[in-house]
Amino acid sequence: MTDAAHPDHTQTRTIVHVLRHGEVHNPRGILYGRLPGFRLSVTGEAQARAVASVLAVHDITHVVASPLQRAQETAAPIAEKHGLEIATDENLIEAGNEFEGLKVSVGDGALARPRHWWKLRDPFTPSWGEPYLQIAHRMLAAVNSARVAAVGHEAVVVSHQLPVWTLRRFLQGERLWHDPRHRQCSLASLTSLVYEGDTLIDIVYSEPAGASDPRVSGA
């Protein structure tokens, strides 16, 4: 027997939309990582509004974001449309990276300097930043928390490209190390996780704000 305090969630459908933040104002073209003060660009603000418009007809009951400014700003119009407060989850933060604050385009900046090459010694963990498996585990914890908070409805969690893509590969049973040029995770894209009870039954990818190149500055 179930009651209000102990509901039966075994067949309840819940959707967790994992949203990548919009384009960032980054005139210097650096890898900003977890550095403070990186806000959405004008384009990024428009992308956030576009996602909010698409999700306006959805049954969103919970909105949570990474603590970083660009994620909070991406979440804001969605929360506003649904009359919700934005919760913050540290597990959604950008991946740690040894190159944070530097330019890292191929053949440019830090990657052209031999003193940094030792950081690239192990692409599988990777050696230059937070381990992929750690990223996957913390992202899954954030998703599960949001799923519980919105059980029977829909939640939006706002994070960053590498954490979102790592989570998706983990859930699909794929190896976590990968070629960044081939990530299917455009700016302001949604990776929607569909659950029946505690079981993930589908992953649906969509680009309500349009496609973007995973290599572009501002990602």
C-alpha positions in Angstrom: 0.0 0.0 0.0 1.2 3.5 -0.8 0.3 6.9 0.8 1.3 10.5 0.4 4.4 10.0 2.4 5.5 6.9 0.5 4.2 7.2 -3.1 4.8 4.4 -5.6 7.1 5.8 -8.3 7.7 2.5 -10.1 5.8 3.4 -13.3 5.9 7.2 -13.0 7.3 9.0 -16.0 9.7 11.8 -15.2 11.8 13.8 -17.7 15.1 15.5 -16.8 16.2 18.0 -19.5 19.9 18.5 -19.3 20.6 21.9 -20.9 23.9 23.2 -22.0 24.3 27.0 -21.3 24.2 29.5 -24.1 27.0 31.3 -25.9 29.4 33.2 -23.6 31.0 36.6 -23.9 34.6 35.7 -24.3 36.5 38.4 -26.4 39.9 37.1 -25.4 39.1 33.5 -26.5 40.4 31.8 -23.4 39.4 28.5 -21.8 37.5 30.1 -18.9 36.5 26.9 -17.2 35.4 27.7 -13.6 36.6 31.3 -13.6 34.1 33.8 -12.3 32.6 36.7 -14.3 31.9 35.0 -17.7 28.4 35.9 -18.6 26.2 35.1 -21.6 26.8 37.1 -24.8 23.9 38.8 -26.5 23.5 35.8 -28.7 23.6 33.5 -25.6 20.8 35.5 -23.9 18.7 35.0 -27.1 19.5 31.3 -27.1 18.3 31.1 -23.4 15.1 32.8 -24.3 14.6 30.5 -27.3 14.9 27.4 -25.0 12.5 29.0 -22.5 9.9 29.5 -25.2 10.1 25.9 -26.3 9.9 24.6 -22.8 7.0 27.0 -21.8 4.4 24.3 -22.7 6.2 21.6 -20.8 5.4 20.5 -17.3 8.5 21.9 -15.7 8.4 21.9 -11.9 12.1 22.1 -11.0 15.0 24.2 -12.4 18.5 23.7 -11.2 21.8 25.1 -12.5 25.5 25.0 -12.1 26.8 27.8 -9.8 28.6 29.5 -12.7 27.1 32.7 -14.0 26.5 31.6 -17.6 24.5 28.6 -16.4 22.5 30.6 -13.9 21.7 33.2 -16.7 20.6 30.4 -19.1 18.3 29.0 -16.4 16.7 32.3 -15.5 14.1 32.7 -18.4 13.0 29.1 -18.0 12.5 29.5 -14.2 10.7 32.8 -14.8 8.2 31.3 -17.3 7.2 28.6 -14.8 7.2 30.8 -11.7 10.1 28.8 -10.1 13.2 29.7 -8.2 16.5 28.4 -9.5 18.2 25.8 -7.3 22.0 25.5 -7.5 23.9 22.2 -7.6 27.7 22.2 -7.4 27.6 18.8 -9.2 26.7 20.6 -12.4 29.8 22.8 -12.5 32.2 22.9 -15.4 35.0 20.3 -15.5 38.2 21.2 -13.8 41.0 21.9 -16.3 44.8 22.7 -16.0 44.6 25.0 -19.0 41.9 27.3 -17.4 42.6 31.0 -18.2 44.7 30.2 -21.2 44.2 30.1 -24.9 44.1 26.5 -26.1 43.2 26.5 -29.8 45.3 24.0 -31.8 48.6 25.6 -32.8 47.9 28.6 -30.6 48.6 29.7 -27.1 49.3 27.1 -24.4 49.2 24.0 -26.7 52.1 25.4 -28.7 54.4 25.7 -25.7 56.5 22.6 -24.8 56.3 23.2 -21.1 52.6 22.4 -21.2 52.9 19.2 -23.3 53.3 17.0 -20.2 49.7 17.8 -19.2 48.6 16.0 -22.4 50.3 12.7 -21.6 47.1 10.8 -20.8 44.0 11.6 -22.9 42.1 8.7 -21.4 41.7 10.0 -17.8 42.5 12.8 -18.8 45.8 14.1 -17.4 44.9 17.8 -17.9 41.8 17.9 -15.8 39.0 16.3 -13.9 38.7 12.6 -14.6 35.9 11.7 -16.9 34.5 9.1 -14.6 34.3 11.6 -11.7 32.4 14.0 -14.0 30.0 11.3 -15.0 29.3 10.3 -11.4 28.7 13.8 -10.1 26.4 14.7 -13.1 24.4 11.5 -12.6 24.0 12.5 -8.9 22.7 15.9 -10.0 20.3 14.3 -12.5 19.0 11.8 -9.9 18.4 14.6 -7.4 16.5 16.6 -10.0 14.4 13.5 -11.0 13.4 13.0 -7.4 12.5 16.7 -7.0 10.3 16.6 -10.1 9.0 13.1 -10.0 6.0 12.6 -12.3 6.8 15.9 -14.0 9.8 17.5 -15.8 13.0 19.1 -14.5 15.6 21.3 -16.2 19.3 21.1 -15.1 21.7 23.5 -16.7 25.4 22.5 -17.0 28.3 22.7 -19.5 29.4 21.0 -22.7 31.9 18.5 -21.4 29.9 17.4 -18.3 26.7 17.0 -20.4 28.5 15.0 -23.1 30.3 12.9 -20.6 27.1 12.1 -18.8 25.4 11.1 -22.1 28.3 8.8 -23.1 28.2 7.2 -19.6 24.5 6.5 -19.8 24.8 5.1 -23.3 27.6 2.7 -22.1 30.2 4.3 -24.3 33.9 4.9 -23.5 34.3 8.3 -21.8 37.4 9.6 -23.6 36.5 11.0 -27.0 37.3 13.5 -29.8 35.9 16.9 -28.6 35.3 17.9 -32.3 32.6 15.2 -32.5 30.5 16.1 -29.4 26.7 16.3 -30.1 26.1 19.1 -27.6 25.4 22.4 -29.3 25.1 25.7 -27.3 21.7 25.7 -25.5 21.0 22.2 -26.6 18.8 19.8 -24.6 19.7 16.2 -23.8 16.4 15.0 -22.4 16.5 11.9 -20.1 13.2 10.0 -20.0 12.5 7.8 -16.9 9.8 5.3 -16.0 10.2 5.1 -12.3 13.9 4.8 -11.7 14.6 3.3 -15.1 16.1 5.4 -17.9 14.1 4.4 -21.0 15.1 7.0 -23.6 17.6 9.8 -24.4 16.3 12.5 -26.7 18.7 15.2 -28.1 17.3 18.5 -29.5 18.6 22.0 -30.5 15.9 24.5 -29.8 18.3 27.4 -30.3 19.9 25.9 -33.4 23.2 24.0 -34.0 26.7 25.2 -33.2 30.2 24.0 -33.8 31.6 22.3 -30.7 35.0 24.0 -31.4 33.7 27.6 -31.5 34.9 30.1 -29.0 32.3 31.0 -26.4 31.3 27.3 -25.9 
